[in-house]
Amino acid sequence: MHPAYALYRGGSTLFQSVPASVASALGGTAFELAARASAERRLLVERNLRRCVSSDIAPADFDELVRRSFQSYARYWVESFRLPK
């Protein structure tokens, strides 16, 4: 079994076995940790967002935008994992 497939199946099993609110919290926490742990991934998100927002955005507002991008991606994965088989 391919490792990516095994991770997807494991995530699907986990996130389908808990209430939606718990799944959402778990997913958000996991991606918050990923955003902090993966400087390379965070820089990629920052570079992409810089292309889309005004150059005079306040640093705190930009950081919030980056955080919300990771939250959105987490929500995508949680919803994917919770899809019926």
C-alpha positions as CSV (number, residue, x, y, z in Angstrom):
1,M,0.0,0.0,0.0
2,H,1.3,3.4,-0.9
3,P,2.2,5.6,2.1
4,A,0.1,8.5,0.9
5,Y,-2.9,6.3,0.4
6,A,-2.4,4.8,3.9
7,L,-2.3,8.3,5.4
8,Y,-5.4,9.4,3.5
9,R,-7.3,6.3,4.7
10,G,-6.1,6.8,8.3
11,G,-7.2,10.4,8.2
12,S,-10.5,9.5,6.7
13,T,-11.1,6.9,9.4
14,L,-10.1,9.2,12.2
15,F,-12.1,12.2,11.0
16,Q,-15.2,10.2,10.3
17,S,-15.2,8.7,13.7
18,V,-15.4,12.0,15.6
19,P,-18.0,14.7,15.7
20,A,-17.6,17.5,13.1
21,S,-16.6,20.0,15.7
22,V,-13.9,17.8,17.0
23,A,-12.7,17.0,13.5
24,S,-12.6,20.7,12.7
25,A,-10.6,21.5,15.8
26,L,-8.1,18.6,15.1
27,G,-7.6,19.7,11.6
28,G,-7.1,23.3,12.5
29,T,-4.6,22.4,15.2
30,A,-2.7,20.1,12.8
31,F,-2.4,22.8,10.1
32,E,-1.5,25.4,12.7
33,L,1.4,23.2,13.7
34,A,2.3,22.5,10.1
35,A,2.4,26.3,9.3
36,R,4.8,26.8,12.2
37,A,6.9,23.7,11.5
38,S,7.3,24.1,7.8
39,A,9.0,27.4,7.1
40,E,9.3,26.5,3.5
41,R,5.6,25.9,3.1
42,R,4.8,29.1,4.9
43,L,7.2,31.1,2.7
44,L,5.4,29.6,-0.4
45,V,2.0,30.8,0.9
46,E,3.5,34.2,1.7
47,R,4.9,34.6,-1.7
48,N,1.7,33.7,-3.4
49,L,-0.3,36.0,-1.2
50,R,2.1,38.9,-1.8
51,R,1.0,38.7,-5.5
52,C,-2.6,39.2,-4.5
53,V,-2.6,41.9,-1.8
54,S,-1.6,45.5,-1.6
55,S,2.0,46.1,-0.8
56,D,1.0,48.5,2.0
57,I,-0.8,45.9,4.1
58,A,0.1,45.9,7.8
59,P,2.4,43.1,8.8
60,A,-0.1,41.9,11.4
61,D,-2.9,41.8,8.8
62,F,-0.7,39.9,6.4
63,D,0.2,37.4,9.1
64,E,-3.5,36.9,9.7
65,L,-4.1,36.4,6.0
66,V,-1.4,33.7,6.0
67,R,-2.9,32.0,9.1
68,R,-6.4,32.1,7.5
69,S,-5.0,30.5,4.3
70,F,-3.7,27.5,6.4
71,Q,-7.1,27.4,8.1
72,S,-8.8,27.2,4.8
73,Y,-6.6,24.4,3.6
74,A,-7.2,22.5,6.9
75,R,-11.0,22.9,6.4
76,Y,-10.6,21.5,2.8
77,W,-8.8,18.4,4.1
78,V,-11.2,17.9,7.1
79,E,-14.2,18.1,4.7
80,S,-12.5,15.7,2.3
81,F,-11.7,13.2,5.0
82,R,-15.3,13.3,6.2
83,L,-16.8,12.5,2.8
84,P,-18.8,9.3,2.7
85,K,-17.0,6.3,1.4
